């Protein structure tokens, strides 16, 4: 595994780069730095009520009651009842076939970090957790996957929480995928399990659990679906306080006002940061001018007291949004760290005051690992073209320009001529100033015209050189599109099957090579 600095990629925001560099401006907006020392220290002093541990254990035991459970995962579930057990958590939506490959990177990172911490500190049980974002309802974001150059998609309709959606909706896409994989001559046993995950499940939650279990159960990963009445009942007092006093909105807005102006605000809170989950729909709870409460177009309560009464009787109907969901997560888990992408961490920075108010520990924030996978064929072409890892992140036009300049050298550069013209005009301007100082601007304008002309001629020569090296230029374009599809990061586009099917040891090698606390961009060579 080779690494380059995130700042050299051009794909990360200022707030994330400042976090990595430990800039003082950002320190008030998070807790401890993401390193092993802080995680181990926090594990030694963190408290988590026994009643909460017992509830979490019972919920997980029930959620896994119909699953084949691995020995290591069973040990981890049982360990959650013990006061010396804490979690390392990551989360993601229920993307079709897991969606973009960084879904996998997050989970591998959580597993590897828990393993490393356990080796360094044998007094604590560190347990990796995947939080299924089963209540999210952004179906257009999760309804597709890009596999082997083809986009697979199931039809979108309705507004229900993703975890409730019937897996039957995916049948046509499953058929298309199987046909493609057979066409590529992949053995059935390489992919039948992922298709069976949907065919043998009733909902997307069940299918997602099945896929992730297949990949990671032997590593002790625990999957939690927080769309659970008992967990929400335990959290109801916080939801009630938020409904009564709009705490989350007040505290996040206070934080936003204190944010340095150079940072982009990621989330603007609403006065009510809860959805209503009922009758196959998940809609924002909105307070009308007359004091009644609506979910979508449906009135759900005449006043606040009636809404609180519904919350007490039916906590499962209340679903935290992007602001309150992290609070819910940290309330029900004995969690030390959250592993999230750049966008996720950007909105977590807005939440610390809210956590402080509710007296819930703010987790250590860890930027998820980012990787670029380069197979043997691509690496061979890159080497032949003289494109290094550092240059890979340059845009396509710049790479091509650099290549043809390297090939045709001084033939394409007028740099020395520009220097000479600059010297000539400097002498002319000095003479002109001696005659009439007002002529200097005119001479400078003429110099700039000459420079512009030379640059135009240089560009013309480069275009000719590109045609001369058309084969190599097309190879560069093809490699950039393969490694950076649509000018985006590979990890945000390609599905894990692109690597898992072609390279049988890919996942185990990733698990071996990953450095979970290394906040740099990894470039992994595939054999």
C-alpha positions as CSV (number, residue, x, y, z in Angstrom):
1,X,0.0,0.0,0.0
2,X,1.3,3.4,-1.0
3,X,0.0,6.7,0.4
4,X,-0.3,10.3,-0.6
5,X,-1.4,13.3,1.5
6,X,-5.1,14.0,1.3
7,X,-4.3,17.7,0.5
8,X,-2.6,16.5,-2.7
9,X,-5.7,14.8,-4.1
10,X,-7.9,17.9,-4.5
11,X,-10.9,16.0,-3.3
12,X,-11.1,17.1,0.4
13,X,-12.6,20.2,1.9
14,X,-10.7,22.7,4.0
15,X,-12.5,21.7,7.2
16,X,-11.3,18.1,6.8
17,X,-7.8,19.1,6.0
18,X,-7.7,21.4,9.0
19,X,-9.0,18.5,11.2
20,X,-6.2,16.2,10.0
21,X,-3.6,19.0,10.5
22,X,-5.0,19.7,14.1
23,X,-5.6,23.3,13.3
24,X,-6.6,25.4,16.4
25,X,-9.6,27.0,14.7
26,X,-11.4,23.6,14.7
27,X,-10.5,22.3,18.2
28,X,-13.6,23.7,20.0
29,X,-15.9,21.7,17.8
30,X,-14.9,18.1,18.7
31,X,-13.5,16.1,21.6
32,X,-10.3,14.1,21.6
33,X,-7.9,13.6,18.7
34,X,-8.2,10.3,16.7
35,X,-5.4,8.3,18.0
36,X,-5.0,5.0,19.9
37,X,-3.8,6.6,23.1
38,X,-7.0,8.7,23.4
39,X,-9.2,5.8,22.6
40,X,-7.6,3.6,25.2
41,X,-7.7,6.3,27.8
42,X,-11.4,7.0,27.1
43,X,-12.2,3.3,27.4
44,X,-10.7,3.3,30.9
45,X,-12.9,6.1,32.1
46,X,-16.1,5.9,30.1
47,X,-19.3,4.8,31.9
48,X,-22.3,3.1,30.4
49,X,-25.3,2.1,32.5
50,X,-25.9,-1.6,33.1
51,X,-29.5,-1.2,32.2
52,X,-28.6,0.2,28.8
53,X,-26.1,-2.7,28.2
54,X,-28.7,-5.3,29.1
55,X,-31.2,-3.6,26.8
56,X,-28.7,-3.5,23.9
57,X,-27.8,-7.1,24.5
58,X,-31.4,-8.2,24.4
59,X,-32.2,-6.2,21.2
60,X,-29.2,-7.6,19.4
61,X,-29.9,-11.1,20.5
62,X,-33.4,-10.8,19.2
63,X,-32.3,-9.2,15.9
64,X,-29.9,-12.1,15.4
65,X,-32.3,-14.8,16.5
66,X,-33.0,-16.0,12.9
67,X,-29.4,-15.7,11.7
68,X,-26.5,-18.1,11.7
69,X,-24.3,-16.6,14.3
70,X,-20.5,-16.9,14.3
71,X,-18.6,-17.7,17.5
72,X,-16.7,-14.5,17.5
73,X,-19.8,-12.4,16.9
74,X,-21.7,-14.2,19.6
75,X,-18.8,-13.6,22.1
76,X,-18.9,-9.9,21.2
77,X,-22.7,-9.7,21.7
78,X,-22.3,-11.3,25.1
79,X,-19.4,-9.1,26.0
80,X,-21.6,-6.0,25.6
81,X,-23.2,-6.9,29.0
82,X,-19.8,-6.3,30.6
83,X,-18.6,-3.0,31.9
84,X,-15.3,-3.2,30.1
85,X,-16.7,-3.6,26.6
86,X,-16.9,-0.6,24.2
87,X,-17.7,-0.2,20.6
88,X,-16.1,1.3,17.4
89,X,-18.9,2.3,15.1
90,X,-19.4,3.1,11.5
91,X,-22.7,3.5,9.7
92,X,-24.2,3.7,6.2
93,X,-27.4,3.5,4.2
94,X,-28.8,0.3,2.9
95,X,-27.4,0.8,-0.6
96,X,-28.2,-1.8,-3.3
97,X,-25.5,-4.5,-3.3
98,X,-23.8,-2.2,-0.7
99,X,-23.5,0.6,-3.3
100,X,-20.1,2.4,-3.6
101,X,-17.1,0.5,-2.4
102,X,-16.3,2.9,0.5
103,X,-19.2,1.2,2.3
104,X,-16.8,-1.8,2.6
105,X,-13.9,0.4,3.5
106,X,-15.7,1.8,6.5
107,X,-16.5,-1.6,8.0
108,X,-13.1,-3.0,7.4
109,X,-11.6,0.1,9.1
110,X,-13.9,-0.4,12.2
111,X,-13.0,-4.1,12.4
112,X,-9.2,-3.5,12.1
113,X,-9.2,-0.6,14.6
114,X,-11.1,-2.8,17.2
115,X,-8.5,-5.6,16.6
116,X,-5.6,-3.2,17.0
117,X,-6.9,-1.6,20.1
118,X,-7.6,-5.1,21.6
119,X,-4.0,-6.1,21.1
120,X,-2.7,-2.9,22.7
121,X,-5.1,-3.0,25.6
122,X,-6.2,-6.4,26.8
123,X,-8.2,-5.0,29.7
124,X,-11.0,-3.8,27.4
125,X,-13.1,-5.5,24.8
126,X,-13.3,-3.4,21.7
127,X,-16.2,-4.4,19.4
128,X,-16.8,-3.2,15.8
129,X,-20.3,-2.2,15.0
130,X,-22.1,-1.4,11.7
131,X,-25.1,0.9,12.2
132,X,-27.6,0.2,9.5
133,X,-29.2,3.5,8.5
134,X,-32.5,1.6,8.0
135,X,-34.7,4.6,8.7
136,X,-33.3,6.8,5.9
137,X,-35.7,7.3,3.0
138,X,-33.5,8.7,0.3
139,X,-34.3,5.9,-2.1
140,X,-32.8,7.5,-5.1
141,X,-29.4,7.5,-3.3
142,X,-29.6,3.8,-2.5
143,X,-31.4,2.2,-5.4
144,X,-28.5,1.6,-7.7
145,X,-25.0,0.1,-7.9
146,X,-22.3,0.3,-10.6
147,X,-20.9,-3.1,-11.3
148,X,-18.5,-4.2,-14.1
149,X,-19.3,-1.1,-16.1
150,X,-23.1,-1.4,-15.9
151,X,-25.6,0.5,-13.7
152,X,-28.1,-1.7,-11.9
153,X,-31.2,-0.1,-10.5
154,X,-34.5,-0.9,-9.0
155,X,-37.6,1.3,-9.3
156,X,-38.1,4.1,-6.9
157,X,-41.5,5.0,-5.4
158,X,-43.0,5.8,-2.1
159,X,-41.4,7.5,1.0
160,X,-41.0,4.6,3.4
161,X,-37.9,4.0,5.5
162,X,-35.4,2.1,3.4
163,X,-35.3,-0.8,5.9
164,X,-39.0,-1.5,5.5
165,X,-38.9,-1.7,1.7
166,X,-39.7,-5.2,0.3
167,X,-36.7,-6.9,-1.3
168,X,-39.0,-8.0,-4.1
169,X,-38.5,-4.6,-5.6
170,X,-35.0,-5.7,-6.6
171,X,-36.0,-8.8,-8.6
172,X,-35.5,-7.4,-12.1
173,X,-32.1,-5.9,-11.2
174,X,-31.1,-9.3,-9.6
175,X,-31.9,-11.1,-12.9
176,X,-29.9,-8.6,-14.9
177,X,-26.9,-8.9,-12.6
178,X,-26.9,-12.7,-12.7
179,X,-27.0,-12.6,-16.5
180,X,-24.0,-10.2,-16.6
181,X,-22.0,-12.3,-14.2
182,X,-22.6,-15.4,-16.1
183,X,-21.6,-13.6,-19.3
184,X,-18.3,-12.7,-17.5
185,X,-17.9,-16.4,-16.7
186,X,-17.7,-15.9,-12.9
187,X,-18.5,-19.2,-11.1
188,X,-22.0,-19.3,-9.5
189,X,-20.6,-19.7,-6.0
190,X,-18.8,-16.4,-6.3
191,X,-22.0,-14.4,-6.6
192,X,-25.0,-16.6,-5.8
193,X,-24.8,-15.7,-2.1
194,X,-25.4,-12.0,-2.8
195,X,-28.4,-12.6,-5.0
196,X,-29.8,-15.0,-2.4
197,X,-29.4,-12.3,0.2
198,X,-32.2,-10.4,-1.5
199,X,-34.3,-13.4,-2.6
200,X,-34.3,-15.0,0.9
201,X,-35.1,-11.7,2.7
202,X,-38.3,-9.9,3.2
203,X,-36.9,-6.4,3.5
204,X,-33.8,-4.4,2.5
205,X,-32.7,-4.4,6.1
206,X,-32.7,-8.2,6.2
207,X,-30.9,-8.3,2.8
208,X,-28.2,-5.8,3.9
209,X,-27.7,-7.7,7.1
210,X,-27.3,-10.9,5.2
211,X,-24.7,-9.4,2.8
212,X,-22.6,-7.8,5.5
213,X,-22.8,-10.9,7.7
214,X,-21.6,-13.0,4.8
215,X,-18.5,-10.8,4.4
216,X,-17.7,-10.0,8.1
217,X,-19.4,-12.2,10.6
218,X,-16.2,-14.2,11.3
219,X,-14.5,-10.9,12.3
220,X,-17.0,-10.4,15.1
221,X,-18.8,-7.4,13.5
222,X,-22.1,-6.6,15.1
223,X,-24.8,-5.1,12.9
224,X,-27.5,-3.0,14.7
225,X,-30.8,-1.9,13.3
226,X,-31.8,1.0,15.6
227,X,-35.4,1.0,14.2
228,X,-36.5,-0.8,17.3
229,X,-39.3,0.1,19.7
230,X,-37.4,-0.8,22.8
231,X,-34.4,1.3,21.9
232,X,-36.5,4.2,20.9
233,X,-38.5,3.9,24.2
234,X,-35.2,4.3,26.1
235,X,-34.4,7.4,24.0
236,X,-37.9,8.9,24.3
237,X,-37.1,11.3,27.1
238,X,-34.5,13.0,24.9
239,X,-36.9,13.2,22.0
240,X,-39.5,14.7,24.4
241,X,-37.1,17.3,25.7
242,X,-36.2,18.2,22.1
243,X,-39.8,18.6,21.1
244,X,-40.6,20.7,24.1
245,X,-37.5,23.0,24.0
246,X,-36.0,22.6,20.5
247,X,-32.7,21.8,22.1
248,X,-31.0,20.3,19.1
249,X,-31.9,23.3,16.9
250,X,-30.8,25.9,19.5
251,X,-27.4,24.2,20.3
252,X,-26.5,23.5,16.6
253,X,-27.4,27.1,15.6
254,X,-25.2,28.4,18.5
255,X,-22.4,26.3,17.1
256,X,-22.9,27.5,13.6
257,X,-22.6,31.1,14.7
258,X,-19.2,30.3,16.2
259,X,-17.9,28.5,13.1
260,X,-15.0,30.2,11.4
261,X,-16.3,31.8,8.2
262,X,-14.0,29.8,5.9
263,X,-15.9,26.6,6.8
264,X,-19.0,25.6,4.9
265,X,-22.0,24.8,7.0
266,X,-23.0,21.2,6.3
267,X,-26.4,21.0,8.1
268,X,-28.9,23.6,9.1
269,X,-31.1,22.3,11.8
270,X,-34.9,22.5,11.8
271,X,-37.0,23.5,14.8
272,X,-38.1,19.9,15.0
273,X,-35.4,17.3,14.0
274,X,-37.7,14.3,14.0
275,X,-39.6,12.4,11.3
276,X,-42.8,10.5,11.8
277,X,-42.6,6.9,10.7
278,X,-46.0,5.5,10.1
279,X,-48.3,3.9,7.4
280,X,-45.4,3.1,5.0
281,X,-44.1,6.7,5.0
282,X,-41.4,8.7,6.8
283,X,-42.2,12.5,6.8
284,X,-40.9,15.4,8.7
285,X,-42.9,16.5,11.8
286,X,-44.0,20.1,11.3
287,X,-45.6,22.5,13.7
288,X,-48.4,24.5,12.1
289,X,-49.2,28.1,13.1
290,X,-52.2,27.0,15.1
291,X,-50.0,24.8,17.3
292,X,-51.0,21.4,15.7
293,X,-48.5,19.0,14.3
294,X,-48.4,17.5,10.9
295,X,-46.5,14.6,9.2
296,X,-46.6,15.4,5.5
297,X,-50.2,16.4,4.9
298,X,-51.6,14.3,7.7
299,X,-52.3,15.9,11.1
300,X,-50.9,13.8,13.9
301,X,-51.6,15.9,17.0
302,X,-53.7,18.9,18.0
303,X,-51.0,20.2,20.3
304,X,-47.7,19.4,22.0
305,X,-49.2,17.5,24.8
306,X,-51.0,15.2,22.4
307,X,-47.8,14.7,20.4
308,X,-45.9,13.8,23.6
309,X,-48.6,11.3,24.5
310,X,-48.1,9.6,21.1
311,X,-44.4,9.6,21.7
312,X,-44.8,7.8,25.0
313,X,-47.3,5.2,23.6
314,X,-45.6,4.7,20.2
315,X,-41.9,5.7,20.3
316,X,-41.2,3.5,17.3
317,X,-43.1,6.1,15.2
318,X,-40.5,8.8,15.9
319,X,-37.4,8.8,13.7
320,X,-34.3,11.0,14.4
321,X,-33.1,13.1,11.4
322,X,-29.5,13.8,10.5
323,X,-29.1,16.1,13.5
324,X,-30.5,13.8,16.2
325,X,-29.5,10.5,14.8
326,X,-25.9,10.8,16.1
327,X,-27.2,11.5,19.6
328,X,-29.5,8.4,19.4
329,X,-26.5,6.3,18.2
330,X,-24.2,7.4,21.0
331,X,-27.0,7.1,23.6
332,X,-27.7,3.4,22.9
333,X,-24.1,2.3,22.2
334,X,-21.2,2.2,24.6
335,X,-19.2,3.9,21.8
336,X,-15.7,5.3,21.7
337,X,-15.3,6.4,18.1
338,X,-17.3,7.0,15.0
339,X,-15.7,6.4,11.6
340,X,-17.3,8.5,8.9
341,X,-16.6,10.1,5.6
342,X,-15.6,13.7,5.0
343,X,-19.2,14.9,4.6
344,X,-20.3,13.1,7.8
345,X,-17.5,14.4,9.9
346,X,-18.3,17.9,8.7
347,X,-21.7,17.8,10.2
348,X,-20.6,16.1,13.4
349,X,-18.5,19.2,14.0
350,X,-21.7,21.1,14.5
351,X,-23.0,18.8,17.2
352,X,-20.7,18.9,20.2
353,X,-22.7,21.6,22.1
354,X,-25.9,19.5,21.6
355,X,-24.1,16.4,23.0
356,X,-22.9,18.4,26.0
357,X,-26.4,19.5,26.8
358,X,-27.8,16.0,26.7
359,X,-24.7,14.8,28.8
360,X,-23.8,12.2,26.2
361,X,-20.2,11.5,25.5
362,X,-19.0,12.9,22.2
363,X,-17.1,10.2,20.3
364,X,-13.7,10.4,18.8
365,X,-14.2,11.3,15.1
366,X,-12.2,9.2,12.7
367,X,-12.0,10.0,9.0
368,X,-12.8,6.9,7.0
369,X,-9.9,5.4,5.0
370,X,-9.9,6.3,1.3
371,X,-8.4,4.0,-1.4
372,X,-7.7,3.8,-5.1
373,X,-7.5,0.3,-6.4
374,X,-5.2,-0.2,-9.4
375,X,-5.1,-3.6,-11.1
376,X,-2.0,-5.0,-12.8
377,X,-3.1,-4.0,-16.3
378,X,-3.7,-0.4,-15.3
379,X,-0.4,-0.2,-13.4
380,X,1.5,-1.5,-16.4
381,X,0.0,1.2,-18.6
382,X,0.6,3.9,-16.1
383,X,4.2,3.0,-15.8
384,X,4.7,2.9,-19.5
385,X,3.1,6.4,-19.8
386,X,5.3,7.7,-16.9
387,X,2.3,8.6,-14.7
388,X,3.2,8.4,-11.0
389,X,0.8,8.0,-8.1
390,X,1.2,11.6,-7.2
391,X,0.3,12.7,-10.7
392,X,-2.7,10.4,-10.9
393,X,-5.0,13.0,-9.2
394,X,-4.2,15.7,-11.8
395,X,-7.1,16.3,-14.2
396,X,-7.0,14.5,-17.6
397,X,-6.1,17.5,-19.7
398,X,-3.1,18.3,-17.5
399,X,-1.9,14.7,-17.5
400,X,-2.1,14.7,-21.3
401,X,-0.3,18.1,-21.6
402,X,2.5,16.8,-19.2
403,X,2.8,13.6,-21.2
404,X,3.2,15.3,-24.6
405,X,5.6,17.8,-23.2
406,X,7.7,15.0,-21.7
407,X,7.7,13.2,-25.1
408,X,8.5,16.2,-27.4
409,X,10.4,18.2,-24.9
410,X,11.7,21.7,-25.8
411,X,9.9,21.5,-29.2
412,X,6.7,22.4,-27.4
413,X,8.0,25.1,-25.1
414,X,8.6,28.7,-25.8
415,X,9.8,29.4,-22.3
416,X,13.3,30.5,-23.3
417,X,11.9,32.8,-26.1
418,X,9.5,34.3,-23.6
419,X,12.4,35.2,-21.3
420,X,14.3,36.8,-24.2
421,X,11.2,38.8,-25.3
422,X,10.7,40.0,-21.7
423,X,14.4,41.1,-21.6
424,X,14.0,43.0,-25.0
425,X,10.8,44.7,-23.9
426,X,12.4,45.7,-20.5
427,X,15.2,47.5,-22.4
428,X,12.7,49.1,-24.8
429,X,10.5,50.3,-21.9
430,X,13.5,51.8,-20.1
431,X,14.3,53.8,-23.3
432,X,10.7,54.8,-23.7
433,X,10.5,56.0,-20.1
434,X,13.5,58.3,-20.7
435,X,11.7,59.9,-23.6
436,X,8.1,59.9,-22.2
437,X,7.1,58.1,-18.9
438,X,3.6,57.8,-20.1
439,X,4.7,55.4,-22.9
440,X,5.5,52.6,-20.4
441,X,1.9,51.3,-20.2
442,X,1.7,51.1,-23.9
443,X,4.9,49.1,-24.2
444,X,3.8,46.8,-21.4
445,X,0.5,46.2,-23.2
446,X,2.4,45.3,-26.4
447,X,4.6,42.9,-24.4
448,X,1.5,41.1,-23.1
449,X,0.2,40.7,-26.6
450,X,3.4,39.0,-27.7
451,X,3.3,36.7,-24.7
452,X,-0.3,35.8,-25.5
453,X,0.6,35.1,-29.1
454,X,3.4,32.8,-28.1
455,X,1.2,30.9,-25.7
456,X,-1.4,30.4,-28.5
457,X,1.4,29.1,-30.7
458,X,2.5,26.8,-27.9
459,X,-1.0,25.5,-27.5
460,X,-1.2,24.8,-31.2
461,X,2.0,22.8,-31.1
462,X,0.6,20.8,-28.1
463,X,-2.6,20.0,-30.1
464,X,-0.5,18.7,-33.0
465,X,1.6,16.7,-30.6
466,X,-1.6,15.2,-29.0
467,X,-2.6,14.0,-32.5
468,X,0.9,12.6,-33.0
469,X,0.6,10.6,-29.8
470,X,-3.1,9.8,-30.2
471,X,-2.8,6.2,-28.9
472,X,-1.1,7.3,-25.7
473,X,-3.5,10.2,-25.2
474,X,-6.5,7.8,-25.5
475,X,-4.9,5.5,-23.0
476,X,-4.6,8.3,-20.6
477,X,-8.2,9.2,-21.0
478,X,-9.3,5.6,-20.6
479,X,-7.2,5.1,-17.5
480,X,-8.5,8.3,-15.9
481,X,-12.1,7.3,-16.6
482,X,-11.4,3.8,-15.2
483,X,-9.7,5.0,-12.0
484,X,-11.8,8.2,-11.6
485,X,-15.2,7.5,-13.2
486,X,-16.9,10.7,-14.2
487,X,-14.0,12.6,-12.7
488,X,-15.1,11.3,-9.2
489,X,-13.2,9.1,-6.8
490,X,-13.4,5.4,-7.7
491,X,-14.5,4.6,-4.2
492,X,-17.7,6.8,-4.7
493,X,-18.7,5.0,-7.9
494,X,-17.5,1.4,-8.2
495,X,-19.2,-1.4,-6.3
496,X,-17.1,-3.8,-4.2
497,X,-17.9,-6.7,-6.6
498,X,-15.7,-5.1,-9.2
499,X,-12.7,-6.1,-7.1
500,X,-14.2,-8.9,-5.0
501,X,-15.0,-11.0,-8.1
502,X,-11.9,-10.4,-10.1
503,X,-9.4,-10.6,-7.2
504,X,-10.4,-13.4,-4.8
505,X,-8.0,-12.3,-2.1
506,X,-8.9,-8.6,-2.3
507,X,-10.9,-8.4,0.9
508,X,-8.4,-10.3,3.0
509,X,-5.5,-8.3,1.6
510,X,-7.4,-5.0,2.3
511,X,-8.0,-6.2,5.8
512,X,-4.3,-7.0,6.2
513,X,-3.0,-3.7,4.7
514,X,-5.4,-1.2,6.1
515,X,-4.1,1.3,8.7
516,X,-7.2,2.5,10.4
517,X,-5.8,5.7,12.0
518,X,-3.7,6.8,9.0
519,X,-5.5,9.8,7.5
520,X,-3.9,9.6,4.1
521,X,-5.1,8.4,0.7
522,X,-4.1,4.8,0.1
523,X,-3.2,3.4,-3.3
524,X,-3.5,-0.4,-3.4
525,X,-2.1,-2.6,-6.1
526,X,-4.2,-5.6,-7.2
527,X,-2.5,-8.7,-8.5
